[in-house]
Amino acid sequence: MHFATVWESIADSIPDHVAITHLDNRRTWAEFDDRAARAAQAFTAAGLGPDSKIALYMYNGNEYMEAHYGVFKMRGVAVNVNYRYLDEELWYLLDNSDAEAIVFHSSLADRVARVVDRLPKLKLLVVVDDGPAPGGPAEVPGAQEFESLLAAHEPMERITRSEDDIYMLYTGGTTGMPKGVMYQVGGLTEGFIMQGFPIVGLAPPNDASEIGELVKAAVESDAPRMVSIPCAPLMHGTGCWIGWFIPMCAGGEIVTLANRSLDPHEVLQTIEDRKATAITIVGDSFAKPLVRAIDEGKPSGGSYDLSSAAMFLSSGVMWTTEVKQQMLDRIEQAVLVDAMGSSEGSMGTQIMMKGMPTETAKFTQAPTTKVFKDDDTEVVPGSDEVGMVAAGGNVPIGYYKDPEKSDRTFRVIDGVRYSFPGDLAQVAEDGTLILLGRGSQVINTGGEKVFPEEVEEAVKRVDGVLDCLVVGVENEKFGQAVTAVASLVDGAAVDQATVIASVKSDLAGYKAPKSVIFVDDVPRAPNGKADYKTAKELAEAAS
């Protein structure tokens, strides 16, 4: 299986159904396929071929998906670029990935213009018009306009592709510079289809040739068609994989939002307008604002119609039970899917529905997931042993141009290859995973180990606290002092003593913050993931 071949099959089967939507700009599956094929032909005409790296430096929108699909069609490798990156970060990623082309939004053109002379491998520059850069219009010499480029090329003829083609997702990780995680397209496509079809009530196909007809039968049935809203950026794994790739493999419609930071009222209005069935969020950092916006109601008055919302999916950060319950109190029919995973692999899930008891950070273990101690023996279920989570199954090939890190992260134990993204966990007696946190963030304080996520959860239970990250700050007495960086709900009056006392009533005293730093916004990436580096800098500056 190959994403491009699967999507071509779906386009042939349901050509007149909408595939992608941004604002009022809707593309049917036939239009989506045609525009992607024209992009593929343009890439090929520029001298790009199989395995050529094509960077996508864009915000969410139709053009992002069209260009990416075009890269799949001609067997290239799309490189996701964080749109927050400035000159040096941008240059590093483009240089490290050996990018031969960049497709970028015009509002980011000033940054591209400052780095292109340092990228001798570039063969093609394509600009998507979304208005001028903040400092005014910026020109990138030689850049071709996206719409003109598509119009100038006929659709590329369909080709036979290899399941061994490379798919790459650049991840910032918790430390160091971004790395490209490489997968084989075939394994990733098959995995997503096996996940996507059950979501819409279909049995997974036995063969790729069945997909088109299965999707056609599903969309022509009386069941609501899958409409997915990726609230997270497409340039991150959560938005791309869960919000786009998986539902698209099941013939769904993908609706991207106009705002480039989370506007909860826009999300709710879009759910109502597009009758969205699946909404991809990122834990508490997205769910809490959505709950508040539901309670506030429409700015013009009245409440939102969220009756179509069948599923909310999250991955990558903590989604606490309390916040899940708040969502289910307001959207009773929804199923909440909390996926434990990373760019390097999927490890487990937690599913919650109205009336179903759950525990924060406790996940049903995937069949291919194990937890290993330092000596590569498995953690015994029901023990207090802590080990490193290992994801099996469709394991990445490795990190692009980093064999040393690849050898550390992707290892073979008893003849089976696993990915070790760095998450620590225990295994409950019933076999479920109890996630403790990323090993690189563990705080050593007074000879005790403290997992930040556990403390963050306790801090966020304090009435009036909106968000929190917990870091270790160097301390003469404790080695590292547990320090909370927290933001408050508008108008809330919460002081340090209240937070510390509340945490001590929940957790062992040594886990409670020694100090609490209050900030307007807790630092997070665009996809909601914790920015511990910046949080630590804020904590150290306030010490």
C-alpha positions as CSV (number, residue, x, y, z in Angstrom):
1,M,0.0,0.0,0.0
2,H,1.1,3.6,-0.7
3,F,-0.7,6.8,0.4
4,A,-0.7,8.2,-3.1
5,T,-2.1,5.0,-4.7
6,V,-4.8,4.6,-2.0
7,W,-5.9,8.2,-2.4
8,E,-6.0,7.9,-6.2
9,S,-8.3,4.9,-5.8
10,I,-10.6,6.9,-3.5
11,A,-10.6,9.8,-5.9
12,D,-11.7,7.5,-8.7
13,S,-14.5,6.0,-6.5
14,I,-16.0,9.2,-5.0
15,P,-14.7,12.0,-7.4
16,D,-17.6,14.4,-6.6
17,H,-17.4,14.3,-2.8
18,V,-15.5,17.0,-1.0
19,A,-12.0,16.0,0.1
20,I,-10.5,19.1,1.6
21,T,-12.0,22.4,2.8
22,H,-10.4,25.7,4.0
23,L,-12.8,28.5,4.6
24,D,-15.1,28.6,1.6
25,N,-12.5,26.9,-0.7
26,R,-13.7,23.3,-1.1
27,R,-12.0,20.8,-3.4
28,T,-13.7,17.6,-4.4
29,W,-11.7,14.4,-4.5
30,A,-11.3,14.8,-8.3
31,E,-10.0,18.4,-7.9
32,F,-7.7,17.4,-5.1
33,D,-6.2,14.6,-7.1
34,D,-5.9,16.7,-10.2
35,R,-4.1,19.6,-8.4
36,A,-1.8,17.2,-6.6
37,A,-0.9,15.5,-9.9
38,R,-0.1,18.9,-11.4
39,A,2.1,19.7,-8.4
40,A,3.9,16.3,-8.9
41,Q,4.5,17.1,-12.6
42,A,5.9,20.6,-11.6
43,F,8.3,18.9,-9.2
44,T,9.4,16.4,-11.8
45,A,9.9,19.1,-14.4
46,A,12.2,20.9,-12.0
47,G,14.5,17.9,-11.9
48,L,13.2,16.4,-8.7
49,G,12.6,12.6,-8.5
50,P,12.1,9.7,-6.2
51,D,13.6,10.4,-2.8
52,S,14.0,14.2,-3.5
53,K,13.3,16.1,-0.3
54,I,10.6,18.8,-0.7
55,A,10.1,21.1,2.3
56,L,6.6,22.4,3.2
57,Y,6.9,25.6,5.2
58,M,3.3,26.5,5.5
59,Y,0.4,26.9,7.8
60,N,-2.7,24.6,7.6
61,G,-4.7,24.9,4.4
62,N,-5.6,23.1,1.2
63,E,-2.3,23.9,-0.5
64,Y,-0.4,22.1,2.3
65,M,-2.3,18.9,1.6
66,E,-2.2,19.3,-2.2
67,A,1.6,19.8,-2.3
68,H,2.1,16.9,0.1
69,Y,0.0,14.6,-1.9
70,G,1.9,15.7,-5.0
71,V,5.2,14.7,-3.3
72,F,3.7,11.3,-2.6
73,K,2.6,10.9,-6.2
74,M,6.1,11.4,-7.6
75,R,7.8,9.3,-4.8
76,G,9.5,12.3,-3.2
77,V,9.9,12.9,0.5
78,A,7.9,15.7,2.0
79,V,9.7,17.6,4.8
80,N,7.5,19.2,7.4
81,V,8.9,22.5,8.6
82,N,7.8,24.2,11.8
83,Y,6.3,27.6,10.8
84,R,7.7,29.1,14.0
85,Y,11.2,28.6,12.9
86,L,13.3,31.7,12.3
87,D,16.4,32.0,10.2
88,E,19.0,29.7,11.8
89,E,16.4,27.0,12.8
90,L,15.0,27.2,9.3
91,W,18.3,26.9,7.6
92,Y,19.4,24.0,9.9
93,L,16.4,21.9,9.0
94,L,16.5,22.7,5.3
95,D,20.2,21.9,5.2
96,N,20.0,18.8,7.4
97,S,17.1,17.4,5.3
98,D,19.0,18.0,2.0
99,A,15.9,19.9,0.7
100,E,15.8,20.4,-3.0
101,A,12.6,22.4,-3.1
102,I,10.6,24.6,-0.7
103,V,6.9,25.3,-0.9
104,F,6.2,28.2,1.5
105,H,3.5,30.8,2.4
106,S,4.2,34.4,1.3
107,S,3.8,35.6,4.9
108,L,7.0,33.6,5.7
109,A,8.9,34.7,2.6
110,D,11.2,37.1,4.4
111,R,12.7,34.2,6.4
112,V,13.1,32.1,3.2
113,A,14.8,35.0,1.5
114,R,17.4,35.2,4.2
115,V,18.5,31.6,4.0
116,V,18.2,30.5,0.3
117,D,21.7,31.6,-0.6
118,R,23.0,29.1,1.9
119,L,21.1,26.2,0.4
120,P,23.0,25.2,-2.8
121,K,20.9,22.0,-3.4
122,L,17.7,24.0,-4.0
123,K,16.1,23.5,-7.5
124,L,12.6,24.9,-7.0
125,L,11.0,27.6,-4.9
126,V,7.2,27.8,-4.8
127,V,5.2,30.5,-2.9
128,V,1.6,30.2,-1.8
129,D,-0.1,33.6,-1.5
130,D,-1.5,34.2,2.0
131,G,-0.6,37.9,2.2
132,P,2.6,39.8,3.0
133,A,5.1,39.0,5.8
134,P,4.6,41.0,9.0
135,G,7.3,43.5,8.0
136,G,5.8,44.0,4.5
137,P,6.0,42.0,1.2
138,A,9.2,40.0,0.8
139,E,10.5,38.8,-2.6
140,V,12.3,35.4,-2.9
141,P,14.3,35.6,-6.2
142,G,13.2,32.8,-8.6
143,A,10.2,31.7,-6.6
144,Q,7.2,30.6,-8.7
145,E,3.6,31.2,-7.6
146,F,1.7,28.0,-6.7
147,E,-1.4,28.6,-8.7
148,S,0.5,29.6,-11.8
149,L,2.8,26.6,-11.4
150,L,-0.2,24.2,-11.3
151,A,-1.8,25.9,-14.3
152,A,1.4,25.6,-16.3
153,H,1.6,21.8,-16.0
154,E,-0.6,18.9,-17.0
155,P,-1.4,16.3,-14.4
156,M,1.4,13.8,-14.0
157,E,0.5,10.3,-15.2
158,R,0.0,7.8,-12.5
159,I,3.0,5.6,-11.8
160,T,3.8,2.4,-9.9
161,R,5.3,3.2,-6.5
162,S,7.3,1.2,-4.0
163,E,6.1,0.4,-0.5
164,D,9.8,1.0,0.4
165,D,9.5,4.7,-0.4
166,I,10.5,6.9,2.5
167,Y,8.1,9.0,4.6
168,M,9.8,11.4,7.0
169,L,8.6,13.4,9.9
170,Y,10.9,16.0,11.5
171,T,10.5,16.1,15.2
172,G,11.9,18.7,17.6
173,G,12.1,16.2,20.4
174,T,12.9,17.3,24.0
175,T,16.6,18.0,23.5
176,G,18.9,18.7,20.7
177,M,18.2,19.7,17.1
178,P,15.3,18.4,15.1
179,K,15.6,15.0,13.6
180,G,13.9,13.4,10.6
181,V,12.2,10.1,11.7
182,M,12.1,7.8,8.6
183,Y,9.3,5.3,8.0
184,Q,8.6,3.0,5.0
185,V,5.5,4.4,3.3
186,G,4.0,1.0,2.8
187,G,4.0,0.0,6.5
188,L,2.7,3.5,7.6
189,T,-0.1,3.4,5.0
190,E,-1.3,0.0,6.0
191,G,-1.2,0.9,9.7
192,F,-3.3,4.0,9.2
193,I,-5.8,2.2,7.0
194,M,-6.2,-0.5,9.7
195,Q,-6.9,2.3,12.2
196,G,-9.0,4.5,9.9
197,F,-11.5,2.0,8.6
198,P,-12.8,0.8,12.0
199,I,-13.4,4.5,12.9
200,V,-16.0,4.8,10.2
201,G,-17.4,1.3,10.9
202,L,-15.7,-0.5,8.1
203,A,-13.8,-3.8,8.3
204,P,-10.2,-3.2,7.1
205,P,-9.6,-4.4,3.5
206,N,-7.8,-7.6,2.7
207,D,-6.2,-5.9,-0.3
208,A,-5.5,-2.3,-1.4
209,S,-7.6,-2.9,-4.5
210,E,-10.7,-3.1,-2.3
211,I,-10.3,0.3,-0.8
212,G,-12.0,2.5,-3.4
213,E,-15.2,0.4,-3.5
214,L,-15.4,0.0,0.3
215,V,-15.1,3.8,0.7
216,K,-17.7,4.4,-2.0
217,A,-20.2,2.1,-0.2
218,A,-19.5,3.9,3.1
219,V,-20.1,7.4,1.8
220,E,-23.2,6.4,-0.1
221,S,-24.7,4.7,2.9
222,D,-27.1,6.4,5.4
223,A,-24.3,6.8,8.0
224,P,-22.8,10.2,8.5
225,R,-19.7,10.8,6.4
226,M,-16.5,11.3,8.3
227,V,-15.5,15.0,8.5
228,S,-12.3,15.7,10.3
229,I,-11.0,18.9,11.8
230,P,-7.3,18.8,12.7
231,C,-7.0,21.6,15.2
232,A,-3.3,21.0,15.6
233,P,-0.8,22.0,12.8
234,L,-0.4,19.7,9.9
235,M,3.3,20.1,10.2
236,H,3.2,18.1,13.4
237,G,2.5,14.4,13.7
238,T,-0.8,14.7,15.7
239,G,-2.4,17.1,13.2
240,C,-1.0,15.3,10.2
241,W,-1.5,11.6,11.1
242,I,-4.6,11.7,13.3
243,G,-6.3,14.7,11.8
244,W,-5.5,14.1,8.1
245,F,-3.9,10.9,7.0
246,I,-6.1,8.4,8.9
247,P,-9.5,9.9,8.1
248,M,-8.4,10.6,4.5
249,C,-7.5,6.9,4.0
250,A,-11.1,6.2,5.0
251,G,-12.4,8.7,2.4
252,G,-13.2,11.5,4.8
253,E,-13.3,15.2,4.3
254,I,-10.5,17.3,6.0
255,V,-11.5,20.8,7.2
256,T,-8.7,23.1,8.2
257,L,-9.2,26.2,10.4
258,A,-8.4,29.8,9.4
259,N,-6.8,30.9,12.7
260,R,-3.2,30.0,13.2
261,S,-3.5,29.7,16.9
262,L,-6.3,27.9,18.7
263,D,-9.6,29.9,18.6
264,P,-12.0,27.6,20.5
265,H,-15.1,29.5,19.2
266,E,-13.9,29.0,15.6
267,V,-13.5,25.3,16.3
268,L,-17.0,25.0,17.7
269,Q,-18.6,27.0,15.0
270,T,-16.8,24.9,12.3
271,I,-18.1,21.7,14.0
272,E,-21.6,23.1,13.6
273,D,-21.2,24.4,10.1
274,R,-19.4,21.4,8.6
275,K,-21.2,18.8,10.7
276,A,-17.7,17.5,11.8
277,T,-17.6,14.1,13.2
278,A,-13.9,13.8,14.3
279,I,-11.9,16.6,15.9
280,T,-8.2,16.3,16.6
281,I,-7.0,18.2,19.7
282,V,-3.9,18.2,21.9
283,G,-4.8,17.3,25.5
284,D,-5.8,19.7,28.1
285,S,-4.2,22.7,26.4
286,F,-6.9,22.5,23.7
287,A,-9.7,20.8,25.7
288,K,-9.9,23.4,28.5
289,P,-10.4,26.3,26.1
290,L,-13.1,24.3,24.3
291,V,-14.9,23.6,27.5
292,R,-14.9,27.3,28.4
293,A,-16.1,28.3,24.9
294,I,-19.0,25.9,25.1
295,D,-20.0,27.4,28.4
296,E,-19.7,31.0,27.1
297,G,-21.8,30.1,24.0
298,K,-21.7,31.9,20.7
299,P,-20.5,35.6,20.8
300,S,-23.8,36.5,19.0
301,G,-25.8,34.5,21.5
302,G,-27.1,31.0,21.7
303,S,-25.3,27.7,22.1
304,Y,-23.3,25.7,19.5
305,D,-24.9,22.6,17.8
306,L,-22.3,19.9,18.5
307,S,-24.6,17.0,17.8
308,S,-22.4,15.7,14.9
309,A,-19.2,15.5,17.1
310,A,-18.8,11.8,17.5
311,M,-15.1,11.7,18.4
312,F,-12.4,13.8,19.9
313,L,-8.9,12.5,19.4
314,S,-5.7,13.6,21.2
315,S,-2.0,12.6,21.3
316,G,1.3,13.8,22.5
317,V,0.4,15.5,25.8
318,M,-1.5,14.9,29.0
319,W,-5.3,14.9,28.8
320,T,-6.5,14.6,32.3
321,T,-9.6,12.7,33.4
322,E,-11.2,15.7,35.0
323,V,-11.0,17.7,31.7
324,K,-12.3,14.7,29.7
325,Q,-15.2,14.5,32.1
326,Q,-16.0,18.1,31.6
327,M,-16.1,17.6,27.9
328,L,-18.4,14.6,28.2
329,D,-20.7,16.5,30.5
330,R,-21.2,19.0,27.6
331,I,-20.9,16.6,24.5
332,E,-22.5,13.5,25.9
333,Q,-22.4,11.4,22.7
334,A,-18.7,11.9,22.0
335,V,-16.1,9.2,22.3
336,L,-12.7,10.5,23.6
337,V,-9.6,8.8,22.2
338,D,-6.3,9.5,24.0
339,A,-3.4,8.1,22.1
340,M,-0.1,7.5,23.7
341,G,2.5,7.9,21.0
342,S,5.2,10.0,19.4
343,S,6.9,10.6,16.1
344,E,8.8,7.4,16.7
345,G,5.9,5.1,17.3
346,S,2.4,4.3,18.8
347,M,2.2,2.6,22.2
348,G,-1.3,2.6,23.6
349,T,-4.7,4.3,23.8
350,Q,-7.3,5.2,26.4
351,I,-10.9,5.5,25.3
352,M,-13.5,7.3,27.4
353,M,-17.3,7.7,27.0
354,K,-20.0,9.1,29.2
355,G,-20.2,7.1,32.4
356,M,-16.9,5.2,31.9
357,P,-14.4,5.5,34.7
358,T,-10.8,6.1,33.7
359,E,-7.5,7.3,35.2
360,T,-5.2,10.0,33.9
361,A,-2.1,8.6,32.0
362,K,-3.3,5.0,32.1
363,F,-3.4,3.4,28.7
364,T,-4.5,0.1,27.1
365,Q,-1.2,-1.3,25.9
366,A,-0.9,-2.0,22.2
367,P,-0.2,-5.7,21.4
368,T,3.3,-4.8,20.1
369,T,4.2,-2.6,23.1
370,K,6.5,-3.7,25.9
371,V,8.1,-2.0,28.9
372,F,11.8,-2.9,29.5
373,K,14.1,-2.3,32.4
374,D,17.7,-1.2,32.0
375,D,18.8,-4.8,31.6
376,D,16.3,-5.4,28.7
377,T,14.1,-7.7,30.8
378,E,10.4,-6.9,30.9
379,V,8.7,-5.0,33.7
380,V,6.5,-7.3,35.7
381,P,2.8,-6.3,35.7
382,G,1.5,-5.2,39.1
383,S,5.0,-4.5,40.4
384,D,6.4,-1.0,41.2
385,E,9.1,-1.5,38.6
386,V,9.7,1.4,36.2
387,G,10.9,0.8,32.7
388,M,11.2,2.3,29.3
389,V,8.3,2.0,26.9
390,A,9.1,0.2,23.7
391,A,6.9,0.4,20.6
392,G,7.0,-2.6,18.3
393,G,5.1,-3.2,15.0
394,N,5.8,-0.6,12.3
395,V,9.1,0.7,13.7
396,P,10.8,3.6,11.9
397,I,13.9,2.8,9.8
398,G,15.8,5.4,11.8
399,Y,16.7,9.1,12.0
400,Y,17.9,10.7,8.8
401,K,21.7,11.1,8.8
402,D,22.0,10.2,12.5
403,P,23.1,6.5,12.8
404,E,24.2,6.9,16.4
405,K,20.9,8.2,17.7
406,S,19.1,5.7,15.5
407,D,21.1,2.9,17.2
408,R,20.1,4.2,20.6
409,T,16.4,4.7,19.9
410,F,15.6,1.7,17.6
411,R,16.9,-1.5,19.1
412,V,16.4,-5.3,18.8
413,I,15.5,-7.3,21.8
414,D,15.0,-11.1,21.6
415,G,14.9,-10.8,17.8
416,V,12.2,-8.1,17.7
417,R,12.9,-4.5,16.7
418,Y,11.5,-1.8,19.0
419,S,11.4,2.0,19.1
420,F,12.3,3.6,22.5
421,P,11.0,7.2,22.3
422,G,12.1,7.9,25.9
423,D,8.9,7.5,27.9
424,L,9.0,5.8,31.3
425,A,6.1,3.7,32.6
426,Q,4.9,1.1,35.0
427,V,2.6,-1.8,34.1
428,A,-0.5,-2.3,36.1
429,E,-1.7,-5.8,37.2
430,D,-4.3,-5.8,34.4
431,G,-1.6,-5.0,31.8
432,T,-2.4,-1.3,31.2
433,L,0.4,1.2,30.9
434,I,0.8,3.8,33.6
435,L,2.7,6.6,31.9
436,L,5.1,8.5,34.1
437,G,6.7,10.8,31.7
438,R,9.7,11.4,29.4
439,G,12.9,10.2,31.0
440,S,14.9,13.3,30.0
441,Q,12.5,15.5,32.1
442,V,12.7,13.5,35.3
443,I,13.7,15.8,38.3
444,N,16.1,14.5,40.9
445,T,15.3,16.3,44.1
446,G,16.8,15.4,47.5
447,G,17.6,11.9,46.2
448,E,14.1,11.3,45.0
449,K,12.9,11.1,41.4
450,V,9.9,13.3,40.4
451,F,8.0,12.9,37.1
452,P,6.8,16.3,36.0
453,E,3.6,15.1,34.4
454,E,2.3,13.8,37.7
455,V,2.9,17.2,39.5
456,E,1.5,19.1,36.5
457,E,-1.7,17.2,36.8
458,A,-2.0,18.0,40.5
459,V,-1.3,21.7,39.9
460,K,-3.9,21.9,37.2
461,R,-6.5,20.5,39.6
462,V,-6.2,23.7,41.7
463,D,-9.2,25.8,41.0
464,G,-8.2,28.8,38.9
465,V,-5.1,27.2,37.4
466,L,-5.3,27.0,33.6
467,D,-2.1,25.3,32.6
468,C,1.2,24.2,34.1
469,L,4.6,22.8,33.3
470,V,7.0,21.5,36.0
471,V,10.8,21.7,35.7
472,G,13.8,21.1,37.9
473,V,15.9,24.2,38.8
474,E,19.4,23.8,40.2
475,N,19.4,24.1,44.0
476,E,22.2,23.8,46.5
477,K,20.1,21.9,49.1
478,F,18.0,19.6,46.9
479,G,20.2,19.3,43.8
480,Q,17.1,20.2,41.8
481,A,14.1,22.1,43.1
482,V,10.7,21.2,41.8
483,T,9.4,24.4,40.2
484,A,6.0,25.0,38.6
485,V,5.4,27.4,35.8
486,A,1.7,28.1,35.7
487,S,-0.9,30.3,34.1
488,L,-4.3,31.2,35.6
489,V,-7.9,31.5,34.3
490,D,-8.7,35.1,33.6
491,G,-9.7,36.8,36.9
492,A,-8.6,34.0,39.1
493,A,-6.7,34.8,42.3
494,V,-4.4,32.0,43.2
495,D,-1.2,32.3,45.1
496,Q,1.9,30.1,45.5
497,A,1.0,28.9,49.0
498,T,-2.4,27.6,47.7
499,V,-0.9,25.7,44.9
500,I,1.8,24.1,47.0
501,A,-0.6,23.1,49.8
502,S,-3.0,21.6,47.3
503,V,-0.3,19.5,45.7
504,K,0.8,18.3,49.1
505,S,-2.7,17.1,49.8
506,D,-2.6,15.0,46.6
507,L,1.1,13.8,46.4
508,A,4.0,13.0,48.6
509,G,5.5,16.2,50.0
510,Y,8.8,16.0,48.1
511,K,6.9,16.1,44.8
512,A,5.2,19.4,45.6
513,P,6.7,22.5,44.0
514,K,9.2,24.5,46.1
515,S,8.1,27.6,44.1
516,V,5.5,28.5,41.6
517,I,6.2,31.0,38.8
518,F,3.0,32.6,37.4
519,V,3.1,33.6,33.7
520,D,0.5,34.8,31.2
521,D,1.0,31.8,28.9
522,V,2.7,28.5,29.7
523,P,5.2,27.9,26.9
524,R,4.0,25.3,24.4
525,A,4.7,24.5,20.7
526,P,1.9,25.2,18.1
527,N,0.7,21.6,18.5
528,G,0.3,22.1,22.3
529,K,3.3,20.0,23.3
530,A,5.3,21.2,26.3
531,D,8.2,23.5,25.7
532,Y,10.2,22.5,28.8
533,K,13.3,24.4,27.7
534,T,11.6,27.8,27.7
535,A,9.7,26.9,30.9
536,K,13.0,26.1,32.6
537,E,14.5,29.4,31.4
538,L,11.5,31.3,32.9
539,A,11.8,29.4,36.1
540,E,15.6,30.1,36.3
541,A,15.1,33.7,35.6
542,A,12.6,34.1,38.4
543,S,14.7,32.1,40.9
